[in-house]
């Protein structure tokens, strides 16, 4: 117990000295950084590969002003996530990325492709497009789940508010 008293006295002395010199001490609930109860100011896109094979989720992000017809172009393909930062998701794995809010973007999948060799995929899934501030909002999580039914790729999605 004497050790606690010594440190308590030292802490008290330092606190008094710092406060006396005009120093401000800020204590955050998690010891620094952002609190895990504060929603992020981003849209999170999560990709779940439940196909049992390699997956190219074919995720695209582009300006809503260009329209849905212009979304699925090479310039809009999202590649900076997943395996090696190439936009692929390994067998039975997950990947995610975030988008800053307020950009008014379209987020979509062209359906995805899966197989042992993505150059000759087993199947293609269904295409979905979401628009920021229309059917997905800031702080929300958009999850694309890809599974297989034989040689058919099944693409499902969910949109939900962020939860701590």
C-alpha positions in Angstrom: 0.0 0.0 0.0 2.8 2.5 0.6 3.7 2.3 -3.1 0.2 3.5 -4.0 0.4 6.4 -1.6 3.8 7.5 -3.0 2.5 7.4 -6.6 -0.8 9.1 -5.4 1.2 11.9 -3.8 3.5 12.2 -6.9 0.4 12.4 -9.2 -1.2 15.0 -7.0 2.0 17.1 -6.9 2.4 16.9 -10.7 -1.3 17.7 -11.3 -1.1 20.7 -9.0 2.0 21.9 -10.7 0.6 21.5 -14.2 -2.7 23.1 -13.4 -1.0 26.0 -11.7 0.9 26.7 -15.0 -2.2 26.8 -17.1 -1.9 23.3 -18.6 -5.1 21.5 -19.6 -5.4 17.8 -19.1 -7.9 16.0 -21.3 -8.9 12.4 -20.5 -10.7 10.4 -23.2 -12.8 7.4 -22.4 -10.6 4.9 -24.4 -7.2 6.4 -23.4 -6.8 8.4 -26.6 -8.1 8.7 -30.1 -11.8 8.5 -30.9 -14.3 6.8 -28.7 -15.6 3.4 -29.9 -19.1 4.7 -29.1 -18.8 7.7 -31.5 -20.1 6.9 -35.0 -17.5 7.3 -37.7 -18.1 10.1 -40.2 -17.8 7.7 -43.1 -19.8 5.1 -45.0 -18.3 1.7 -44.5 -18.5 -0.8 -47.3 -18.0 -4.4 -46.2 -17.6 -7.4 -48.5 -18.1 -11.0 -47.3 -16.9 -13.9 -49.4 -18.9 -17.0 -48.5 -18.4 -18.7 -51.9 -15.6 -21.1 -51.0 -13.7 -19.7 -54.0 -11.7 -16.5 -54.8 -13.9 -13.5 -55.4 -13.8 -10.3 -57.4 -16.7 -8.4 -55.9 -16.6 -5.8 -58.7 -17.2 -2.8 -56.5 -17.5 0.6 -58.1 -17.7 4.1 -56.6 -18.5 7.2 -58.7 -20.1 10.6 -58.6 -23.9 10.4 -58.4 -24.1 13.4 -60.8 -22.7 11.1 -63.6 -25.6 8.7 -63.2 -25.9 5.0 -62.8 -25.2 4.3 -66.5 -21.6 5.7 -66.0 -20.8 3.9 -62.8 -19.5 0.6 -64.1 -16.4 2.0 -65.8 -12.7 1.0 -65.2 -12.0 4.5 -63.7 -14.6 3.9 -61.0 -13.6 0.3 -60.0 -12.6 0.2 -56.3 -9.4 -1.7 -55.9 -7.7 -0.5 -52.8 -9.1 -3.1 -50.4 -8.9 -6.9 -50.0 -6.1 -9.3 -50.9 -3.0 -7.3 -51.6 -5.0 -4.1 -52.0 -6.2 -5.3 -55.4 -9.9 -5.4 -54.8 -10.2 -9.2 -54.5 -11.4 -11.2 -51.5 -9.9 -14.5 -50.6 -11.9 -17.6 -49.9 -14.1 -17.3 -46.8 -12.7 -13.9 -45.9 -14.0 -10.4 -45.5 -12.7 -7.0 -46.6 -13.9 -3.4 -46.1 -13.2 0.2 -47.0 -14.6 3.5 -46.0 -15.8 6.5 -48.0 -15.8 10.1 -46.7 -19.3 11.4 -46.2 -20.7 14.3 -48.3 -19.3 13.3 -51.7 -22.7 12.3 -53.0 -21.5 9.1 -54.6 -23.0 5.9 -56.1 -21.7 2.7 -54.7 -22.4 -0.5 -56.6 -21.5 -4.0 -57.5 -21.6 -5.2 -61.0 -22.5 -8.6 -59.5 -19.1 -10.0 -58.7 -17.3 -13.0 -60.2 -15.9 -16.1 -58.4 -14.0 -19.2 -59.1 -10.5 -20.8 -58.9 -9.4 -18.6 -61.8 -11.0 -15.1 -61.9 -10.0 -14.8 -65.6 -12.5 -17.6 -66.3 -15.0 -17.3 -63.5 -17.6 -19.9 -62.6 -20.4 -17.3 -62.4 -21.6 -13.7 -62.1 -23.9 -12.3 -59.5 -26.6 -9.7 -59.6 -25.9 -6.0 -59.9 -26.9 -3.5 -57.2 -26.4 0.3 -56.9 -26.8 2.6 -53.9 -26.8 6.4 -53.7 -25.5 8.3 -50.8 -28.2 10.3 -49.0 -30.9 8.3 -50.9 -30.6 4.7 -49.7 -27.4 4.8 -47.7 -26.4 7.5 -45.2 -23.3 8.8 -43.5 -22.2 6.5 -40.7 -24.1 3.5 -42.3 -22.6 0.1 -43.1 -23.3 -1.4 -46.6 -22.5 -5.1 -46.6 -22.3 -7.2 -49.7 -22.4 -10.9 -49.1 -21.4 -13.2 -51.9 -22.3 -16.9 -51.7 -22.6 -19.7 -54.2 -25.2 -22.1 -55.2 -23.4 -24.6 -57.4 -21.9 -22.5 -60.3 -24.2 -19.6 -59.6 -23.0 -16.6 -57.6 -25.6 -15.2 -55.2 -25.2 -11.5 -54.3 -27.0 -10.1 -51.3 -26.8 -6.8 -49.4 -27.8 -5.2 -46.2 -27.7 -1.5 -45.2 -27.6 -0.8 -41.5 -26.7 2.1 -39.2 -23.3 1.8 -37.6 -23.2 0.1 -34.2 -20.4 0.3 -31.7 
